[in-house]
């Protein structure tokens, strides 16, 4: 039996979302067509947009459906930087962002952007004062609502306020936070002047049980964003192309259910996580929980196993039927230290000795029991994997 503890990478498809996708797939017509069939599709699409907007507390016109979090982040950052005011080239980016953000910013640096990095705290948080100090005169800033690796929850409201006060457009990556934290685009934007402060927020459907391949970028009406795809006027001209009606319907369904369950699931997952962490540390006393001990995502348990090789731990646990990860799924299979852990002031060796367990709605005590049954032996064996002391 496999015990899945990698929900931060992707979480199982909700049956309700699958059913919504199948029903919507029976609606024949292109949502951009003017005939009756096309308008039926358009009606379903716009109803789905309204439902997503209701959960994220924004105007429906501000919801731009995308293929997922990576596209949303690219549209926000590339689009904002290319639409920037003349002479503003700098991008403010904390050190521990997701690779979708880091790689996009790296590409923009090659195009002439200036990177203004912001260091993390020892618990993986974004220091608001340092973030604010780097903002003046920047073209755009970006930040995680919650760190996708160590689970630390940032003060998104304070980051948004700092961007508004300095007149800088801000993008928030809310992919990891979706379904776990209350996300109100309207409240986070506050009373910011048009075009500055929070102007964009990225989310992805497969983090809440929607199909892989659907997400959204919430973009303020006043946001200056240059489209990356051309060929049509769909979605305010920000994303050309035939729109995925079935995907939008499935996303709306999954998002609504996740919002309804958020508080009760948060309590359940926090209790399961704490039991997992306490159990691991009782069996491996050297193990250390990384990230903020209080302000963290409810299902995230990110641990450092000193002297062990993370990839070896991962392999040994997988052999025992436990699926976990060494970091972001976007870097899975790449033997490199965690940039997030190193940004927290840890050594490269420590950054190679971490595991991330993430729990979700299908997680149970049996999954925790499976980890606890295997972790001590896996740690003992993995501790010698880099020295040749064990076979």
Phi, psi and omega in degrees: 000136179264136178249113189266113178233049179224043184293338178291335177285310172194151182242153186303147177296129178287137177304323180295323179290320177299316180296321179295321179296316181294318179297316181293330180292341177280350178277110184271131177142147174272129185296348177265355181280151184267349179286173186302318180297318179296321180289331173297315178296318180297321180297315179296319179299311183289328174297319178295320179298318179297321180292319176296316180299324180296320180289319183273359177055063176215175176281143180306323181295342180277351180270115176252112179288139181228185178274359180150189184295319183297315178295320180300316179295318179298316179298317181296311187280309178297316182296319179290318182293320182287340178262011187295163174290148181304131177092349179263109186244342190283144174241124178268121183218122174297156187290336188258027182289165176295153181296336176300324177282311183301315183289326176294315179295320178301319178295322179290327175299321177295336178270003176117359179288155175252127179270128172247098183284156175231123180290160178263162172283173180295342179257011174086014179268162177266116179289118187299318182298317179291321177300313180296324181295333183271352189283318190309128177082002181283155177281323182198154175231156180218152180198151175278138171290319175216137183292128185288341180266299187268352173083001181295132179267126180270165177274081185297325180296318180291322177296318179295319180295320179297319179294320179296318183293331180262001176072034182245135174292136181238135171251133175250129174270105182254018184300310182289334183278339186301130180088346181249331182235151174291130182237107177244104179300320182296315182291319179294327178289326177062224183254031181299148176293156179305133174084357179228174188070204179295118179239347183207145179216128184261139175219160181224135186293323187289353175280346181238012176099013172272168179296151171295138177109010176221139178201195180203153168241119173277120181236125178301148179305326184273358184294137174266104183226129176269130182295147175265333180246134181237156179134009179179166183257015182298151173052057179061020181077006183274339179211098181287155175123159178299130186275147183274091183294315182296318179297319179297319180295319179293320179297314180301318180295311181297320182294318178297317180294317179299321179293319179295326184270352194306310185292313181293319178293324178300317178294317181295314182291324177298319179294317177297317180299314181297321177296320178296312182296312180299320180294319178296316184289334176286330180269331177231085185302336181284344183296141183232129176283125177260162183093174180290128183292340182245311184270077183217160178297142188298329184261008187262126173230102183249115188237144173263129178246089186305132177084350179264158175262120185303317180297324178291318176302316181300315180296316182293320177293322178298321177296333178270005177091014182249124179259116176227200178208166175262357180167211181297138179296335180292344178248008181302139180086354178257115184281080178222152179293155179292120178292333178292313181297320178293325178293340177275004177095011180271162181284165177298321179298318178295323180290347175262003187240034184242155173225143176246119172255126178231130185259154180214194190295337179270357183287146183216175176300328180297325178293317177297316179301322181295319177296312183295330179288335187252343194290322183296313179294320179297318179295316180300316181288321181287337180294335179258002187293329183268355183246349180081011181280342176232150178269000000 
